[in-house]
Each structure stands twice: as structure tokens, then as C-alpha cells.
């Protein structure tokens, strides 16, 4: 059930945002290169505004397009800059022997984990194309072998499903397309669902939720998490209340309360875009 919900949230966000990004990109290129793009929605908006004597609003539309494209490029650039910078820092503190041991034990012959020397317990998955699990020596000293196995299994789910990339795409869509509020709801709940799925995977691996639950509680007691400036999947800083409820009662499902107002507003905006597209086809 949760897997289907996460896929729907991701698909809805990518389809809505992708369509708008494509139109804005084509419009921007047409303005810069002087191309004539016949079915561009933003260009149709301009035509409507001129028809109804609202040509001055065209400048507002230009600002929105430029702002959206600029923020998108800025966030993508910032993501790669901070991710590369943090990766270099992790390499400096890399424990080679422990990393090799961890990969032999849990990596199934792959270079899946990196162990760093750090006193604070840390367990995250980072990277888009080839995600890596980063574990700190502080975490290894805090947890038992069974608890550590549960945490790594949780992060293995994120790694295998490339969740850092999905989390970044969802956050990018919701932050740049702020005028479609349903994207923000999808982004928030997508992260919750992904953590529950990772917990489910770890529990299935060990056939018990005891180790995962005790590891989570230990990390919550000693850790003070600060958000890092790049996309990643972390074990103990997301959706804690939902996850504890799930561990206590795995058979119970979360009742998602759909934001009616946000849905109606988003549907109105989306319908307007569809109407403009149909109008463009009729004029062809």
C-alpha cells in the first residue's frame, strides 16, 4: 500500500512540474533565440492578456518564468556543490579497515558503505547515481550488532531505490512550483512514506521490529540533528512519530487526510493550464 502511495505522489509531482518546466523552458528559449513556438502555453497567456487589455501582466509572467528557471538552476547547482564538498569531507575521515569490514558484512561484495570517524551517531544515504551509506564510528559504538544491522538494512532500502534522488526531485518541484500547493503536501508525505517503507524492509529482514525500534530510540536520545544543505535520506531525523507508531502496530495503516483546499486550488490552476493548451490547439 505504502509503495503505491509513494509512486503516485512521485508521479503526480513529476508530471505536473515537468509539464510546466517544459513550457517555461520553451518560452525562455523562444525569447532568447527568437524562435516561434506555436503551442507554448506561456505564449498563449501573453495572447490572452493582450486580447483582454492586460498586456502589462505579461511582464509579471516573464518575471515568474525567469524566477522559476533561476531558482531551479540555483538549487540544482547548490545541491551538487554541497554534496561534492561533503563527500570530500567524508573521505578525509574515512576509516578504511572498518569500511572494508562493513562492506564485506553488509555490502554483498559491493562498495555500498563508508565508515567515518566521528563521535556523533550518523546514518545517512547520499548520492544520486550511485548512492552510498555513510555510517559513523559513534553509531557503531552506540548500537549492538543486531541494532546496527537493522539501521543498515533501513539505509539499504534507500540506496537500492535511489531515494536521495527522489527526495531531491520532490523538494525541487514543491519549492519552485509554489503556486501548486498540492506539490508541497506530496513532498512532505512522500518522505514519511519512504521512511515507513525502509522500516518495513528492515523489519522483514530481521523478522522483528525490536532492534530497529531500540536503535531509533538510542539515536534520538543522544543525537541533535542539523539539516545538511543537500538531499539525503537519514535514519533518525524524519517522520519519527509515524515510524514509532508503525513499529508498535505494523498492521495499522496511516489514514492520509487529503488537503481539500490545496487540491481544489491545484486542480483549478492545472485546469487553467489545460484550457490554455486546448485554446492553443484550436487556434492552430
Kinemage of the C-alpha trace (Angstrom):
@kinemage 1
@onewidth
@group {chain A} dominant
@subgroup {mainchain}
@vectorlist {calphas} color= white
{ca unk a 1} P 0.000 0.000 0.000
{ca unk a 2} L 2.716 2.485 1.007
{ca unk a 3} L 4.751 1.702 -2.113
{ca unk a 4} L 1.805 2.516 -4.356
{ca unk a 5} L 1.191 5.765 -2.473
{ca unk a 6} L 4.817 6.850 -2.832
{ca unk a 7} L 4.777 6.088 -6.552
{ca unk a 8} L 1.572 8.091 -7.030
{ca unk a 9} L 2.976 11.096 -5.146
{ca unk a 10} L 6.197 10.997 -7.161
{ca unk a 11} L 4.366 10.586 -10.469
{ca unk a 12} L 1.905 13.417 -9.772
{ca unk a 13} L 4.696 15.801 -8.787
{ca unk a 14} L 6.882 14.971 -11.765
{ca unk a 15} L 4.063 15.135 -14.314
{ca unk a 16} L 2.717 18.483 -13.092
{ca unk a 17} L 6.125 20.074 -12.615
{ca unk a 18} L 7.581 18.549 -15.772
{ca unk a 19} L 4.816 19.953 -17.951
{ca unk a 20} L 5.218 23.452 -16.520
{ca unk a 21} L 9.026 23.353 -16.615
{ca unk a 22} L 8.909 22.268 -20.260
{ca unk a 23} L 6.624 25.135 -21.233
{ca unk a 24} L 8.693 27.680 -19.350
{ca unk a 25} L 11.882 26.348 -20.865
{ca unk a 26} L 10.496 26.534 -24.391
{ca unk a 27} L 9.204 30.033 -23.764
{ca unk a 28} L 12.557 31.190 -22.426
{ca unk a 29} L 14.416 29.701 -25.395
{ca unk a 30} L 11.953 31.267 -27.824
{ca unk a 31} L 12.549 34.678 -26.256
{ca unk a 32} L 16.324 34.387 -26.208
{ca unk a 33} L 16.792 32.702 -29.596
{ca unk a 34} L 13.842 34.349 -31.336
{ca unk a 35} L 12.208 31.024 -32.172
{ca unk a 36} L 8.492 30.759 -32.844
{ca unk a 37} L 6.948 28.029 -30.692
{ca unk a 38} L 3.386 27.532 -31.795
{ca unk a 39} L 1.830 25.705 -28.868
{ca unk a 40} L 3.629 27.237 -25.922
{ca unk a 41} L 1.227 27.877 -23.021
{ca unk a 42} L 3.047 30.907 -21.707
{ca unk a 43} L 2.944 32.488 -25.156
{ca unk a 44} L -0.806 31.793 -25.271
{ca unk a 45} L -1.115 33.525 -21.889
{ca unk a 46} L 0.510 36.562 -23.416
{ca unk a 47} L -2.004 36.457 -26.273
{ca unk a 48} L -4.923 36.276 -23.875
{ca unk a 49} L -3.584 39.144 -21.808
{ca unk a 50} L -3.263 41.354 -24.888
{ca unk a 51} L -6.769 40.376 -26.028
{ca unk a 52} L -8.284 41.491 -22.706
{ca unk a 53} L -6.118 44.605 -22.412
{ca unk a 54} L -3.875 43.123 -19.745
{ca unk a 55} L -0.615 43.241 -21.657
{ca unk a 56} L 1.197 44.684 -18.651
{ca unk a 57} L 0.639 41.390 -16.843
{ca unk a 58} L 2.843 39.807 -19.477
{ca unk a 59} L 5.826 41.313 -17.718
{ca unk a 60} L 4.712 39.657 -14.490
{ca unk a 61} L 4.589 36.363 -16.356
{ca unk a 62} L 8.099 36.969 -17.700
{ca unk a 63} L 9.344 37.594 -14.177
{ca unk a 64} L 7.697 34.391 -12.940
{ca unk a 65} L 9.301 32.349 -15.726
{ca unk a 66} L 12.762 33.821 -15.174
{ca unk a 67} L 12.430 33.487 -11.390
{ca unk a 68} L 11.352 29.843 -11.603
{ca unk a 69} L 14.130 28.856 -14.005
{ca unk a 70} L 16.740 30.769 -11.992
{ca unk a 71} L 15.692 29.196 -8.675
{ca unk a 72} L 15.675 25.754 -10.274
{ca unk a 73} L 19.206 26.129 -11.642
{ca unk a 74} L 20.364 27.638 -8.332
{ca unk a 75} L 19.006 24.729 -6.291
{ca unk a 76} L 20.498 22.141 -8.634
{ca unk a 77} L 23.882 23.880 -8.572
{ca unk a 78} L 23.770 24.286 -4.789
{ca unk a 79} L 22.884 20.616 -4.375
{ca unk a 80} L 25.882 19.409 -6.365
{ca unk a 81} L 28.254 21.907 -4.763
{ca unk a 82} L 27.375 20.940 -1.177
{ca unk a 83} L 27.200 17.219 -1.984
{ca unk a 84} L 30.683 17.208 -3.542
{ca unk a 85} L 32.042 19.257 -0.666
{ca unk a 86} L 30.563 16.918 1.953
{ca unk a 87} L 31.770 13.845 0.065
{ca unk a 88} L 35.333 15.167 0.228
{ca unk a 89} L 34.968 15.737 3.974
{ca unk a 90} L 33.699 12.201 4.486
{ca unk a 91} L 36.658 10.837 2.537
{ca unk a 92} L 39.033 12.681 4.873
{ca unk a 93} L 37.518 10.948 7.903
{ca unk a 94} L 37.071 7.585 6.214
{ca unk a 95} L 38.057 4.540 8.289
{ca unk a 96} L 39.453 2.194 5.640
{ca unk a 97} L 39.542 -1.008 7.693
{ca unk a 98} L 36.090 -0.526 9.172
{ca unk a 99} L 34.702 0.419 5.761
{ca unk a 100} L 36.079 -2.777 4.211
{ca unk a 101} L 34.710 -4.860 7.075
{ca unk a 102} L 31.298 -3.222 6.784
{ca unk a 103} L 31.114 -3.844 3.047
{ca unk a 104} L 32.126 -7.470 3.450
{ca unk a 105} L 29.454 -7.972 6.104
{ca unk a 106} L 26.551 -5.970 4.662
{ca unk a 107} L 27.503 -4.817 1.182
{ca unk a 108} L 27.291 -8.216 -0.540
{ca unk a 109} L 30.597 -7.587 -2.263
{ca unk a 110} L 29.707 -4.035 -3.281
{ca unk a 111} L 31.236 -0.746 -2.165
{ca unk a 112} L 27.948 0.262 -0.514
{ca unk a 113} L 29.063 1.702 2.836
{ca unk a 114} L 31.511 4.279 4.103
{ca unk a 115} L 32.516 4.369 7.767
{ca unk a 116} L 33.778 7.715 9.028
{ca unk a 117} L 35.481 8.592 12.277
{ca unk a 118} L 33.035 10.804 14.146
{ca unk a 119} L 31.792 10.682 17.754
{ca unk a 120} L 28.152 11.507 16.936
{ca unk a 121} L 25.926 8.679 15.677
{ca unk a 122} L 25.241 9.162 11.976
{ca unk a 123} L 23.476 7.030 9.389
{ca unk a 124} L 22.572 8.583 6.040
{ca unk a 125} L 22.334 7.641 2.377
{ca unk a 126} L 23.624 10.215 -0.105
{ca unk a 127} L 24.322 10.364 -3.829
{ca unk a 128} L 22.088 10.310 -6.911
{ca unk a 129} L 23.607 7.879 -9.420
{ca unk a 130} L 25.479 5.544 -7.089
{ca unk a 131} L 24.208 6.240 -3.567
{ca unk a 132} L 26.438 5.459 -0.595
{ca unk a 133} L 25.548 4.671 3.005
{ca unk a 134} L 27.568 6.740 5.477
{ca unk a 135} L 27.955 5.298 8.989
{ca unk a 136} L 29.887 6.922 11.839
{ca unk a 137} L 32.032 5.209 14.450
{ca unk a 138} L 29.853 6.935 17.043
{ca unk a 139} L 26.876 4.959 15.739
{ca unk a 140} L 28.809 1.687 15.791
{ca unk a 141} L 29.846 2.287 19.419
{ca unk a 142} L 26.275 3.150 20.419
{ca unk a 143} L 24.401 0.206 18.914
{ca unk a 144} L 24.560 -3.553 19.274
{ca unk a 145} L 25.359 -5.671 16.217
{ca unk a 146} L 21.688 -6.512 15.688
{ca unk a 147} L 20.630 -2.865 16.005
{ca unk a 148} L 23.375 -1.813 13.594
{ca unk a 149} L 22.187 -4.466 11.150
{ca unk a 150} L 18.660 -3.041 11.345
{ca unk a 151} L 19.889 0.501 10.662
{ca unk a 152} L 21.996 -0.577 7.693
{ca unk a 153} L 19.074 -2.585 6.280
{ca unk a 154} L 16.938 0.545 6.550
{ca unk a 155} L 19.548 2.566 4.664
{ca unk a 156} L 19.994 -0.233 2.115
{ca unk a 157} L 16.388 0.283 1.089
{ca unk a 158} L 17.080 3.963 0.452
{ca unk a 159} L 20.204 3.062 -1.506
{ca unk a 160} L 18.564 0.429 -3.694
{ca unk a 161} L 15.641 2.733 -4.553
{ca unk a 162} L 17.831 5.820 -5.089
{ca unk a 163} L 15.783 7.754 -2.568
{ca unk a 164} L 18.209 10.702 -2.274
{ca unk a 165} L 17.458 11.498 -5.931
{ca unk a 166} L 13.705 11.085 -5.453
{ca unk a 167} L 13.745 13.226 -2.306
{ca unk a 168} L 15.622 15.979 -4.146
{ca unk a 169} L 13.234 15.919 -7.116
{ca unk a 170} L 10.193 16.150 -4.838
{ca unk a 171} L 11.701 19.031 -2.855
{ca unk a 172} L 12.691 20.804 -6.074
{ca unk a 173} L 9.185 20.517 -7.515
{ca unk a 174} L 7.436 21.775 -4.386
{ca unk a 175} L 9.791 24.706 -3.811
{ca unk a 176} L 9.860 26.007 -7.374
{ca unk a 177} L 6.197 25.338 -8.204
{ca unk a 178} L 4.907 27.005 -5.027
{ca unk a 179} L 1.735 28.131 -6.825
{ca unk a 180} L 0.569 24.491 -6.976
{ca unk a 181} L 0.192 23.758 -3.256
{ca unk a 182} L -0.537 20.035 -3.648
{ca unk a 183} L 3.139 19.574 -4.531
{ca unk a 184} L 4.149 20.672 -1.034
{ca unk a 185} L 1.768 18.122 0.500
{ca unk a 186} L 3.131 15.400 -1.788
{ca unk a 187} L 6.706 16.281 -0.834
{ca unk a 188} L 6.059 16.136 2.907
{ca unk a 189} L 4.144 12.871 2.807
{ca unk a 190} L 6.480 11.248 0.287
{ca unk a 191} L 9.302 11.425 2.824
{ca unk a 192} L 7.098 9.910 5.518
{ca unk a 193} L 6.059 7.025 3.269
{ca unk a 194} L 9.645 6.364 2.192
{ca unk a 195} L 10.805 6.091 5.803
{ca unk a 196} L 7.982 3.681 6.592
{ca unk a 197} L 8.907 1.555 3.575
{ca unk a 198} L 12.554 1.485 4.656
{ca unk a 199} L 11.496 0.466 8.173
{ca unk a 200} L 9.271 -2.248 6.714
{ca unk a 201} L 12.176 -3.584 4.676
{ca unk a 202} L 14.471 -3.681 7.737
{ca unk a 203} L 11.812 -5.410 9.846
{ca unk a 204} L 11.246 -8.049 7.168
{ca unk a 205} L 14.977 -8.708 7.046
{ca unk a 206} L 15.161 -9.459 10.774
{ca unk a 207} L 11.586 -10.648 11.303
{ca unk a 208} L 11.291 -8.297 14.279
{ca unk a 209} L 10.923 -4.572 14.940
{ca unk a 210} L 12.703 -4.684 18.306
{ca unk a 211} L 16.202 -3.928 17.014
{ca unk a 212} L 15.062 -1.156 14.697
{ca unk a 213} L 12.955 0.466 17.411
{ca unk a 214} L 15.680 0.338 20.047
{ca unk a 215} L 18.230 1.761 17.589
{ca unk a 216} L 15.911 4.646 16.748
{ca unk a 217} L 15.290 5.441 20.416
{ca unk a 218} L 19.000 5.348 21.251
{ca unk a 219} L 19.846 7.728 18.440
{ca unk a 220} L 17.052 10.110 19.396
{ca unk a 221} L 18.370 10.291 22.954
{ca unk a 222} L 21.927 11.236 22.078
{ca unk a 223} L 21.668 12.958 18.693
{ca unk a 224} L 20.925 16.556 17.829
{ca unk a 225} L 20.443 16.580 14.099
{ca unk a 226} L 21.165 19.584 11.956
{ca unk a 227} L 19.871 19.647 8.400
{ca unk a 228} L 22.663 19.359 5.871
{ca unk a 229} L 22.440 21.555 2.749
{ca unk a 230} L 21.998 18.694 0.272
{ca unk a 231} L 19.499 15.911 -0.376
{ca unk a 232} L 19.949 12.705 1.589
{ca unk a 233} L 17.969 10.013 3.370
{ca unk a 234} L 18.639 9.890 7.115
{ca unk a 235} L 17.740 7.218 9.642
{ca unk a 236} L 16.718 9.283 12.647
{ca unk a 237} L 15.634 12.785 11.646
{ca unk a 238} L 12.445 12.177 9.644
{ca unk a 239} L 8.879 11.079 10.475
{ca unk a 240} L 9.795 9.747 13.913
{ca unk a 241} L 6.264 9.729 15.361
{ca unk a 242} L 4.797 7.893 12.373
{ca unk a 243} L 7.608 5.354 12.470
{ca unk a 244} L 7.238 4.617 16.167
{ca unk a 245} L 3.505 4.089 15.677
{ca unk a 246} L 4.238 1.745 12.797
{ca unk a 247} L 6.732 -0.308 14.820
{ca unk a 248} L 4.254 -0.646 17.669
{ca unk a 249} L 1.452 -1.673 15.327
{ca unk a 250} L 2.759 -2.721 11.876
{ca unk a 251} L -0.700 -3.829 10.702
{ca unk a 252} L -2.254 -0.394 11.170
{ca unk a 253} L -2.178 1.910 8.166
{ca unk a 254} L -1.889 5.678 8.228
{ca unk a 255} L -5.059 7.495 7.250
{ca unk a 256} L -3.923 10.199 4.882
{ca unk a 257} L -6.013 13.351 5.132
{ca unk a 258} L -6.055 14.909 1.703
{ca unk a 259} L -5.887 18.745 1.810
{ca unk a 260} L -9.152 19.625 0.114
{ca unk a 261} L -8.386 23.323 -0.326
{ca unk a 262} L -4.950 22.652 -1.742
{ca unk a 263} L -6.351 20.035 -4.085
{ca unk a 264} L -9.061 22.354 -5.361
{ca unk a 265} L -6.647 25.226 -5.851
{ca unk a 266} L -4.142 22.976 -7.603
{ca unk a 267} L -6.892 21.493 -9.760
{ca unk a 268} L -8.042 24.986 -10.721
{ca unk a 269} L -4.549 26.011 -11.784
{ca unk a 270} L -3.983 22.750 -13.622
{ca unk a 271} L -7.372 23.056 -15.377
{ca unk a 272} L -6.491 26.583 -16.448
{ca unk a 273} L -3.260 25.327 -17.974
{ca unk a 274} L -5.163 22.563 -19.803
{ca unk a 275} L -7.711 25.108 -21.075
{ca unk a 276} L -4.909 27.308 -22.396
{ca unk a 277} L -3.350 24.344 -24.149
{ca unk a 278} L -6.668 23.403 -25.800
{ca unk a 279} L -7.107 27.037 -26.819
{ca unk a 280} L -3.672 26.971 -28.432
{ca unk a 281} L -4.594 23.860 -30.421
{ca unk a 282} L -7.887 25.391 -31.577
{ca unk a 283} L -6.064 28.452 -32.887
{ca unk a 284} L -3.621 26.298 -34.828
